[in-house]
Amino acid sequence: MSPRELAGLRKLQAYVDSFVPARCVDRAGNPIFDAKGNKRVEKRVINTKELLGCKSIAEVKICLDNMSGFAERMLKLAADNKKTSKNKAKGRTSALLSQSGP
């Protein structure tokens, strides 16, 4: 990497290191814990290619705002897919049970 690219990388690393984890909370604002008793944090998606292509601070802010919405959509799709696959598995099981009956 060139010195300019290394400087940009260091700047990006410092910026990402400044992110504060988004803690998961319930509707009452109480923290949600995982099975090990640790506070859960929300996953965040950062499109570094798009972020590095930004030419101004305003573009960076717009890019990051879009990423948070994108991440929410991706997490919702993943949850919906997981729910759908569970329902498909249930349907197969009940079909197999009804076929194996007397």
BAFI-3210 file (N, C-alpha, C; in Angstrom, 3 decimals, decimal comma, padded with zeros to 6 digits):
// residues 102
n [1|2|3|4|5|6|7|8|9|10|11|12|13|14|15|16|17|18|19|20|21|22|23|24|25|26|27|28|29|30|31|32|33|34|35|36|37|38|39|40|41|42|43|44|45|46|47|48|49|50|51|52|53|54|55|56|57|58|59|60|61|62|63|64|65|66|67|68|69|70|71|72|73|74|75|76|77|78|79|80|81|82|83|84|85|86|87|88|89|90|91|92|93|94|95|96|97|98|99|100|101|102]
n.u [000,844|000,383|001,823|-000,203|-002,525|-002,191|-002,407|-005,064|-006,260|-005,561|-006,978|-009,598|-009,696|-009,446|-011,804|-013,761|-013,138|-014,097|-016,785|-019,673|-020,961|-024,216|-026,468|-028,765|-032,074|-035,118|-038,628|-039,112|-036,719|-034,793|-031,708|-030,910|-029,862|-027,524|-027,255|-025,048|-025,036|-024,034|-024,365|-026,365|-025,531|-026,370|-025,949|-023,979|-023,734|-021,201|-020,472|-017,607|-016,401|-018,186|-018,202|-015,523|-015,522|-016,767|-016,773|-017,017|-017,739|-020,469|-021,436|-020,438|-021,932|-024,530|-024,141|-023,555|-025,978|-027,685|-026,614|-027,299|-030,054|-030,041|-028,804|-030,719|-032,800|-031,566|-031,180|-033,841|-034,761|-033,173|-034,175|-036,825|-036,388|-035,316|-037,495|-039,307|-037,985|-038,107|-040,870|-041,274|-039,891|-041,444|-043,810|-043,009|-042,433|-044,935|-046,277|-044,872|-045,438|-048,203|-048,313|-047,099|-048,850|-051,492]
n.v [-001,184|002,246|005,183|007,088|005,531|003,905|005,834|006,555|004,122|003,896|006,055|005,243|002,945|004,116|005,555|003,512|002,157|003,973|003,531|002,846|-000,007|-001,164|-001,755|-004,358|-003,974|-004,457|-003,591|-002,058|-000,923|-002,347|-004,150|-006,858|-010,161|-012,696|-016,338|-016,858|-014,865|-012,420|-009,026|-008,513|-007,407|-005,465|-006,488|-004,860|-003,595|-002,624|-001,101|-000,954|-000,391|001,330|003,357|004,253|005,367|007,778|011,320|013,508|014,771|014,982|013,125|010,821|010,738|010,368|007,927|006,237|006,459|005,204|002,656|001,755|001,449|-000,466|-002,584|-003,167|-004,074|-006,352|-007,950|-008,352|-009,776|-012,075|-013,091|-013,574|-015,519|-017,558|-018,153|-019,009|-021,277|-022,929|-023,320|-024,706|-027,043|-028,060|-028,551|-030,608|-032,636|-033,141|-034,014|-036,328|-037,838|-038,159|-039,712|-042,037|-043,274|-045,651]
n.w [000,000|-000,639|000,972|001,223|001,004|003,262|005,254|004,887|005,536|008,257|009,230|008,686|010,311|012,846|012,874|012,746|015,094|016,891|017,020|018,929|020,461|019,601|021,919|022,646|023,654|025,550|025,165|027,402|027,863|029,155|029,333|027,087|027,528|026,479|026,233|027,803|029,631|028,869|027,733|024,912|021,625|018,743|015,374|012,930|009,655|007,495|004,587|003,293|000,844|-000,456|001,446|001,426|-001,061|-000,812|-001,175|000,444|003,777|004,116|002,253|003,451|005,841|004,801|003,534|005,750|007,151|005,340|005,451|008,007|007,770|005,756|007,066|009,019|007,374|006,283|008,582|009,302|007,070|007,332|009,748|008,984|006,996|008,554|010,176|008,216|007,219|009,468|009,625|007,234|007,767|009,862|008,467|006,730|008,547|009,727|007,472|006,871|009,153|008,899|006,615|007,421|009,056|010,150]
ca.u [000,000|001,125|001,679|-001,522|-003,507|-002,008|-002,972|-006,512|-006,636|-005,476|-008,093|-010,804|-009,644|-009,738|-013,227|-014,527|-012,884|-014,872|-018,181|-020,155|-021,869|-025,642|-026,961|-030,145|-032,921|-036,524|-039,471|-039,011|-035,383|-033,900|-030,784|-031,181|-028,650|-027,454|-027,277|-023,901|-025,188|-023,446|-025,316|-026,380|-025,357|-026,904|-024,964|-023,995|-023,104|-020,514|-020,007|-016,385|-016,128|-019,014|-017,759|-014,260|-015,786|-017,372|-015,864|-017,195|-018,314|-021,915|-021,647|-020,164|-023,091|-025,631|-023,766|-023,722|-027,415|-028,240|-026,131|-028,069|-031,321|-029,742|-028,536|-032,005|-033,520|-030,892|-031,482|-035,249|-034,844|-032,580|-035,123|-037,960|-035,943|-035,171|-038,855|-039,880|-037,374|-038,656|-042,230|-041,171|-039,478|-042,618|-044,735|-042,494|-042,562|-046,332|-046,639|-044,286|-046,180|-049,522|-048,129|-046,647|-049,913|-052,075]
ca.v [000,000|003,504|005,938|007,741|004,490|003,526|006,910|006,408|002,932|004,240|006,968|004,415|002,102|004,967|005,885|002,312|001,896|004,918|003,103|002,302|-001,111|-000,932|-002,757|-004,806|-003,734|-004,776|-002,393|-001,269|-000,349|-003,223|-004,863|-008,261|-010,950|-013,961|-017,535|-016,823|-013,748|-011,196|-008,147|-008,707|-006,217|-005,616|-006,571|-003,715|-003,853|-001,450|-001,292|-000,145|000,063|002,515|004,383|004,812|006,113|009,073|012,442|014,566|014,348|014,853|011,832|009,785|010,679|009,758|006,521|005,523|006,390|004,165|001,352|001,302|000,964|-001,693|-003,630|-003,543|-004,887|-007,646|-008,724|-008,742|-010,847|-013,287|-013,612|-014,113|-016,761|-018,565|-018,527|-019,752|-022,608|-023,715|-023,704|-025,737|-028,282|-028,551|-029,077|-031,893|-033,614|-033,536|-034,776|-037,660|-038,542|-038,542|-040,767|-043,279|-043,775|-046,960]
ca.w [000,000|-000,668|002,228|001,246|001,297|004,666|006,078|004,784|006,294|009,687|009,511|008,698|011,505|014,005|012,811|013,098|016,515|017,704|017,073|020,192|020,148|019,818|022,867|022,473|024,824|025,338|025,037|028,631|027,922|029,920|028,439|026,786|027,725|025,752|027,082|028,714|030,561|028,317|027,061|023,461|020,798|017,398|014,303|012,029|008,373|006,964|003,220|003,267|-000,523|-000,674|002,387|000,942|-002,282|-000,487|-001,421|001,446|005,055|003,911|001,598|004,454|006,739|004,049|003,336|007,017|007,434|004,471|005,915|009,169|007,238|005,025|008,063|009,612|006,384|006,175|009,787|009,230|006,075|007,912|010,734|008,234|006,355|009,607|010,569|007,101|007,149|010,575|009,249|006,198|008,433|010,584|007,477|006,255|009,623|009,870|006,280|007,031|010,192|008,406|005,624|008,050|009,930|009,803]
c.u [000,885|000,963|000,308|-002,618|-003,411|-002,592|-004,494|-007,016|-006,605|-006,638|-009,403|-010,844|-009,973|-011,223|-014,074|-014,342|-013,683|-016,348|-018,501|-021,117|-023,316|-026,175|-028,416|-030,904|-034,347|-037,323|-039,399|-037,638|-034,389|-032,978|-031,182|-029,855|-028,699|-027,416|-026,138|-023,976|-024,552|-024,531|-025,205|-026,191|-025,901|-025,760|-025,103|-023,224|-022,460|-019,994|-018,780|-016,070|-016,912|-018,545|-016,468|-014,437|-016,404|-016,340|-015,976|-017,786|-019,818|-022,237|-021,432|-021,366|-024,280|-025,371|-023,994|-025,191|-028,070|-027,822|-026,925|-029,426|-031,148|-029,532|-029,833|-032,795|-032,902|-031,190|-032,925|-035,427|-034,286|-033,532|-036,327|-037,592|-035,816|-036,545|-039,498|-039,293|-037,855|-040,058|-042,211|-040,806|-040,647|-043,601|-044,298|-042,682|-044,000|-046,793|-046,090|-045,049|-047,539|-049,413|-047,757|-047,698|-050,504|-052,836]
c.v [001,241|004,223|006,613|006,731|004,030|004,569|006,832|005,221|003,217|005,135|006,182|003,539|002,904|005,305|004,695|001,977|002,828|004,529|002,526|001,168|-000,745|-002,060|-003,095|-004,571|-004,149|-003,477|-001,484|-000,620|-001,164|-003,977|-006,328|-009,011|-012,221|-015,123|-017,552|-015,671|-012,450|-010,348|-008,370|-007,375|-006,518|-005,691|-005,333|-004,070|-002,557|-001,807|-000,400|000,374|001,340|003,666|005,047|005,617|007,478|010,186|013,542|013,977|014,141|013,510|010,684|009,625|010,011|008,265|005,715|005,413|005,294|002,777|000,855|000,778|-000,348|-002,847|-004,102|-004,431|-006,280|-008,528|-009,206|-009,879|-012,155|-013,920|-014,232|-015,438|-017,880|-019,079|-019,385|-021,158|-023,496|-024,202|-024,789|-027,073|-028,884|-029,185|-030,431|-032,973|-034,081|-034,335|-036,194|-038,471|-039,000|-039,659|-042,093|-043,883|-045,079|-046,978]
c.w [000,000|000,676|002,346|001,597|002,747|005,606|006,061|005,579|007,792|010,100|009,605|009,943|012,756|014,047|013,256|014,574|017,418|017,803|018,446|019,854|020,467|020,694|022,560|023,774|024,498|025,287|026,253|028,775|028,729|028,965|028,270|026,867|026,893|026,740|028,101|029,714|030,097|027,678|025,558|022,759|019,411|016,404|013,434|010,767|007,894|005,580|003,036|001,871|-000,818|000,215|001,914|-000,339|-002,044|-000,620|-000,373|002,720|004,905|003,250|002,576|005,373|006,050|003,872|004,612|007,408|006,607|004,932|007,109|008,728|006,496|005,995|008,705|008,661|006,267|007,387|009,772|008,219|006,624|008,918|010,036|007,565|007,374|010,028|009,482|007,024|008,290|010,234|008,176|006,820|009,196|009,611|006,957|007,306|009,746|008,657|006,380|008,064|009,682|007,364|006,273|008,973|009,429|008,533]
res [m|s|p|r|e|l|a|g|l|r|k|l|q|a|y|v|d|s|f|v|p|a|r|c|v|d|r|a|g|n|p|i|f|d|a|k|g|n|k|r|v|e|k|r|v|i|n|t|k|e|l|l|g|c|k|s|i|a|e|v|k|i|c|l|d|n|m|s|g|f|a|e|r|m|l|k|l|a|a|d|n|k|k|t|s|k|n|k|a|k|g|r|t|s|a|l|l|s|q|s|g|p]
***
